[in-house]
Every structure is written in structure tokens, then in C-alpha cells.
């Protein structure tokens, strides 16, 4: 496994930026919020945040918290794009599309500090809610 490690607290916090992307449809356009990691090695984290973290009202936060407070030693989470192996110190994020063939684009696996991942998920949830409120205000 070709893991990229982001285990130094504080160093990892500014690895991404938010931007608005307009998706063009046949009938109308739609603005969506996108998280983009500046280092390609962390793209799987962006895919997780945008695709899987919001599933079931961000239920992954409950799993992360159970492990961080010691209620569970290990948890696993699987979504539409990613699989997470969660321990108190680190979480390994794997792309479910990996190994499906050369014609299926996949991201490299990534290892990240579990506390940092939880912080990113919480922030992404806040950013999405703020983005949705701003769109309603117009």
C-alpha cells in the first residue's frame, strides 16, 4: 500500500481550499462547493469529504468519536467511494475504485491522524451548511 502520511498536528490543517464549481446541466446550471487538496497525495481525503462523509447525516463522525474517546478500539466505515480503517491514532482511507482496472481512475491510499480527520469532517459539514444558507439567501 502506498500510504501518504499526515500525522503531524497543525501541519496538515491548511492542505486544502474551498471553491465553488458550476456544474452545467441540459436545463440549468448548479453551483456546488468543492474541497480541493493542494497536494495530489491527499485527493482521496477530498473525495471522502465530498462523497462519503455526508452520508447518513455525517454518521462517520459518531464512529470517529467512539474511537477517539476509547469506547471502541477500531471502527470501519465504507461509503460509495472510500473505506476507512479507524484507530485512535490514525485512519487509513482507501479508494474502493482501486484495482477495478486501468480504465477506472482511483486515488492512492492515505493515512491521516484520526483527530485531524474528524476536525476536517466537522469543518466540511459547517462549510456545506454555510454554503447552503448563502444560496438560499439569494
N, C-alpha and C positions, 0 to 999 in steps of 0.2 A: 504494500500500500504506500502510495506516495503522499504522505501527510504533510501539510503545511501547518506549522505550529504558531499559535498566537497565545502564548502563555504568560507574557509579561504584562501585569496590570498597568493600565494607563497608556501604554504604548499602542494598544490596539484600538482605542476609543475613537480615533479620527481617521479610520481607514476607509470611510465611505462618505458619499454625498447623496443628497436627495435631489431629484429633479422631476419635473413634470414632462410627460411624453404624451403627445396627441396620437391616438390610435384612430386611423381612418377606416370607416366602415362604408358600406354601399350607400346607406341612407343618411348617416350622420357621423360626426367625429366625437371622440370621447377623450377627455384628459384623464390620465392615470398617474399616480405617484409611483416613482421608481427609486429603489435604493441601488446605488452603484458603488461597488468597492473599487478603489483606485488601483489596488494590486490584483492582477488577474488570479492569483493564487486563492483569493478569498471569494471568488464569484459564487461558489456553492453556498456561501452564507447568505448572499443576496438572494439567490434563488429560494433558499429556505424561508427567509423572511417574507418574501413576496408571495410565495406559493403555499407553503405548508404551515408556517406559524399562525396565520389567521384561522386555520381550520378549527371547527367546533369552538368558536369564540376564544381563540388563543389558549386552548386546553393544554398546550405544551408547557405553559407557564406553571401549571399545577405540578406537572411531572418534574420540572427543573427545581421547583421549590421543595418538593418532597425529598429530593436527593440532597439539596444544599443544606437543609436543616437536619438531615440524618434519619428521617423517617424510612427511607429506602436507601440501600447501598448502591443500587443500579436501577436504571429505567431504560426502556427503549421506546422510541416513537417512530412511526412511519407515516408518511403523508403521500401526496401524489408525486413528488419529485425526490424527496430525501428520506434517509433513515438516520436516526440519531441513536448513538450509544452513549448514555449519560452516566457519569460517575461524579462524585463530589468535586474532584479536582479538574476533570476535563470531559469534554464531549467530542466525540468523533462524528462528523457529518459525512455521510456517503451519498453519492448520487445513484438513485435507483435506475437511471438510464445507462449507467456504466456497464459495459460488457454486452450491450444489446446489438452491437455491430458497428462497423466503421461509419455507416451512413447515419447513425444516431448520435448527435452531439451530446457529450457528457462532460461534467466538471470533475476536477480532481477532488479526492477526499481532503478533508481539512480537520485539524484538531484545534480546539479552542478552549480556553478556560471557561468552565461552566458558569461561573458568576458573570463573566463578560457576556456570554451568550444570552443569559437571562436579561441583563441590562439592555442589550440590543433589541431583544424581543419587546420588552416594555416600552422602549423608546419608539420602536416601529409602530406599535399599537397607538401610542399617543400621536405620532406623526400622521398616521392614517385617519384618526378621528379628527384631528385639526384640519387636514386636507378636505375631508368630507363636509365639515362645518363651513369652511370657506366657500366651497362650491354651492352650498345651499343658500349662502348669504347673497349670491349674485342674482 
